[in-house]
Amino acid sequence: MISALTRFLFIVCLAFIAAFITLANLGDKWAIGIGILILSIPLVYSYINLARLRKYVLNDSVEKMPLPSGFWEEVFFRLQRLVRNLKQKIRTIEQQHDHFIEAFQASPNGIVMLDEGDHIEWCNSIAERFFGLSFKRDVMQRINFLIRRPEFIQYLQKRNFDDPLLLERMGPDSSLSLMLQAFPFGRNRHLVLIQDVTDLQKADAMRRDFVANVSHEMRTPITVLMGFLETVQSLDLKKEQQDQYFEMMMSQAQRMKSLVEDLLMLANLEANSLPATNATVKMETLMALLKNDAQALSQGKHALNFNTNSSMNLLGDEREVLSAFGNLVSNAIRYTPDIGSINIAWNVNADGQGEFSVTDTGPGIAAEHLPRLTERFYRIDRSRSRDTGGTGLGLAIVKHIANRHQAQLVIESTPGRGSKFTLRFPKERVSA
Ligand code: ADP
């Protein structure tokens, strides 16, 4: 400021001195002219610089403007610095904004931002997919015009967002369950978070079904057992009759025991997420054990064939492998009518994979049941399963054990002709 004033005073003095000298030599008209000429120098200089500034401002390129010398140099320099700083700040804010948007987009949850009137200010692509929205098309539309579910409209109207809202049959193919909750922020705005809880809902429904199934399975033998106990208690029975009742009670107690054992086995398998151990399971010993159990169960009613083309062993958990193989053999025996034949084989195929298979000449299984056979308590013939001591959990256990050994359970069956259950182990689980 001081330097600008000094310059101005210098020019004024210069104009006076020049005018005074001219007055003395050339007369007063020349003196006024020379004075005005000298005084107009800063005006012309300022005008030229203002015109340049205007040009650069209009082109939005103030930062590129060459700096003039003198009084305007400082003004231009500071202006350029101000513009540069402001642009830098805007860039930083834009970057932060982009990061927020990217973070919201990366969220596995749907996010919708609503203004005071519940108009959509922004939503991420997950929310677009959940509700069939399009941000470009629907921006600033009222959300209740786009999501027309009555329970959602009520939720918005109530303005009480303490609890989440569950919306079922949502999404492009109406297969999603969505949990939605609005959170107030800023001035009467709302952030709506939407979570896909389809899997949780399914797991919850499965848990409820499971508890109902277990209760049902337990209630039947308990009721029968209590009936027998009352009979034995209240009637004066002969020794043989009493023995007959005790035998029937024993079979019901056995049924409950099998169910509890299978439930415990399943619970243990489900609790253990690690792959099965790599201990050597000697197949020769295992096949001998299976043979003993199979003969005891079949009681000579079936033709049992045990084949093995390999002396290779299996790497895994012996208890689990025995349980899986035992379940397949026991199913074949229980479902194959008397005089049928059952083939039990352990082979190593050309790719080095270990294959344990059980082939029977039983009733076979219709194709529509095959995908569901490994579900807990899924049975085709309920009474046959119960009559033969089945719990409905055998194949679910086999499937779990197969997974823990990276094995594949393959079921092939022709109704009326028989079934073949194969457990195919990867070659890494086969050892000499
Ligand atoms: P269960 O204890 O009832 O045998 P599983 O889980 O072992 O339960 O088997 C599920 C269902 O699959 C059985 O109820 C039965 O209907 C069918 N199944 C299993 N193995 C055979 C087989 N070898 N032949 C025919 N049906 C079978």
Residues whose N, C-alpha, C, O or C-beta is under 5 A from the ligand:
A	BS01	ADP	N331 A332 Y335 G362 G364 I365 L373 Y378 R379 I380 D381 S385 G390 T391 G392 L393 G394 L395 A396 S419
